[in-house]
């Protein structure tokens, strides 16, 4: 006979509390402490609430790590390679949008390259009379009041982070797809009574792909011409560069000299920029190195997942010159073409490799979680045993009436 039934006692009342008892069904660590020592029958293992909680935690960690692996695989990994440019290149496109604080009829724009060719860039680029103060007000600040253009002596962290973004494949391809138009933006309209004291020079032109010097000087300075000599008091080479890039025109990409302002307090002033141009190939979904090496006759077929452009590093120097005929003030861009090709490719491994990585990740979490659970159980048993022993030992004190 069952003595509990005779005395109307409930056997379940002597068990654990019912709170969170449902977690016992998730316990994947039942009998784990003894399974490493000997084979234990299933009937001897008992699910516990602590084991169920630990199992739920391990499952959450496995899900999080698996999602991270899937997300990394979906975005792909970015690889950088350097290669010597193959074949023979001839032309290099220059894209320029600059405003100089001098009237258009007082400026001369030319290109002199290492091959000895002289290109009258002023005849190939567009010129537009404008007002300097109007550009400073309309283009120097955005509608929210945040400064958009930066001086050469001040580089904001937001600008540097934007340039860093333009070095990644997914960002470059996204910007080019979202902005397919390759036209130059319109300038601010001249209002009634605005003085046309400045000149906007913009457009694209083809030059030789060799070391060169693109410069903007004053009329009668730098080259012999029959035009009348311009008075030095008219000189003001303060300028605002909206865009300066090489190769195909992608206005949405930010280059080092884009949206920069340089001002001068003296008339006879010289601004110099030294540029190192590096051809760059961005590719997604295929290896850019294979794309170049397998191309025939140096002709690469570019698609919506492949973009060719040029990056450059820039250093600047400006100085006030003494007013002597031997020195020429103006704005000088000295560029040098590096004989290397930067290949930036975003690749994605096969689906089988993803499955293997997920299995390895989940297995590692399960093994690590099992060992942590076992060690914590051992530590808990040792602490509990010592606590029970300390409570059961007599203190040795004698009490008298």
LINVEN-V552555 format. One record per backbone hydrogen bond with DSSP energy under -0.5 kcal/mol. NH is the residue of the N-H (numbers start at 1). CO is the residue of the C=O. Records with the same first field share a line. If there is no record, write none. Layout:
NH: CO + CO
This chain:
3: 1
6: 2
7: 3
8: 5
9: 4
11: 9
13: 10
14: 11
15: 12
21: 18
23: 20
24: 21
25: 22
26: 23
27: 24
28: 26 + 51
32: 29
34: 31
35: 31
36: 32
37: 34
38: 34
44: 41
45: 42
52: 48
53: 49
54: 50
55: 51
56: 52
57: 53
58: 54
59: 55
60: 56
61: 57
62: 58
63: 59
64: 60
65: 61
66: 62
67: 63
68: 64
69: 65
70: 66
71: 67
72: 68
73: 69
74: 70
75: 71
76: 72
77: 347
79: 345
81: 343
83: 341
85: 339
92: 207
94: 205
95: 245
96: 203
97: 243
98: 201
99: 240
100: 199
101: 238
102: 100
106: 103
107: 104
108: 217
110: 215
111: 119
112: 213
113: 117
114: 211
116: 113
119: 111
120: 118
121: 119
122: 109
123: 120
124: 120 + 121
125: 121
126: 202
128: 200
130: 198
135: 131
136: 132
137: 133
138: 134
139: 135
140: 135 + 136
142: 146
145: 142
148: 140
149: 140
150: 259
152: 261
154: 151
156: 154
160: 156
161: 157
162: 158
163: 159
164: 160
165: 161
166: 162
167: 164
168: 165
172: 168
173: 169
174: 170
175: 171
176: 172
177: 173
178: 174
179: 175
194: 191
197: 195
198: 130
199: 100
200: 128
201: 98 + 199
202: 126 + 200
203: 96
205: 94
207: 92
209: 90
210: 208
212: 335
213: 112
214: 333
215: 110 + 213
216: 331
217: 108
219: 106
221: 218
230: 219
234: 231
235: 232
239: 262
240: 99
241: 260
242: 97 + 240
243: 97
245: 95
247: 93
250: 248
253: 250
255: 253
258: 255
259: 241
260: 241 + 257
261: 150
262: 239
269: 267
270: 319
271: 330
272: 317
273: 332
274: 315
275: 273 + 334
276: 313
277: 275 + 336
278: 311
279: 340
280: 309
281: 342
282: 307
283: 344
284: 305
285: 346
291: 287
292: 288
293: 289
294: 290
295: 292
296: 299
299: 296
300: 298
302: 300
306: 303
307: 282
309: 280
310: 246
311: 278
313: 276
315: 274
317: 272
319: 270
321: 268
324: 322
327: 324
329: 327
330: 269
331: 216
332: 271
333: 214
334: 273 + 332
335: 212 + 333
336: 275
338: 277 + 336
340: 338
341: 83
342: 279
343: 81 + 341
344: 281 + 342
345: 79 + 343
346: 283
347: 77 + 345
354: 350
355: 351
356: 352
357: 353
358: 354
359: 355
360: 356
361: 357
362: 358
363: 359
364: 360
365: 361
366: 362
367: 363
368: 364
369: 365
370: 366
371: 367
372: 368
373: 369
374: 370
375: 371
376: 372
377: 373
378: 374
379: 375
380: 376
381: 377
382: 378
383: 379
384: 380
385: 381
386: 382
387: 383
388: 384
389: 385
390: 386
391: 387
392: 388
393: 389
